[in-house]
């Protein structure tokens, strides 16, 4: 009786671990992409704006 319960518990823990890890990887990649796009946008704004004196 204990073995099936422990197997289900172990599988559930593994699924949760994979889900949380996947979420962290996704959020990290999105943050990296957003930061890169923001830096690119700032560079383009500096190029296109006239220099003030």
N, C-alpha and C positions, 0 to 999 in steps of 0.2 A: 504494500500500500504506500510506503514512503517513496519508493523509487519513482513511480510515475509523477508524483507531486514534485519531487526534486528535479526531474527532467523538465517538466513544464516550467518550473521556476527558473531553471538555468537557461532555457530557450528564451523565456520572456526577458530575462536580464540581458542576454546577448542581443536581442532585437532592440531593446531600449538603448543599449550602448551604441549600437550601430546607428540608430536614429539620431541620437544626441550628437555623435561625432559627425555625422553627415550634416546636421544643422549648423554646427560650428564651422565646418569647412565652407559651407555655402555662404554663411554670413561673412566670413573672412574674405572670400573671393569677391563678394559684392562690395565690401568696404574698400578693397584694393582697387577694384575697377572704378568705383565712384571717385576715389582720391586721384587716380590717374586721369580721369576725364576732367575733373576740376582743375588740375594743374595744366592740362592741355588748353582748357578754356581760358585760364589766366594768361598763358603765353600768347594766345591769339589776341586777347584784348590788349595786351601791351604792344603788340605789333601794329594793330589797326588804329589805336588811339593816337591822335597827334601829340607831339611832345610839347609840353607847356613850359614857358620860360618866365 
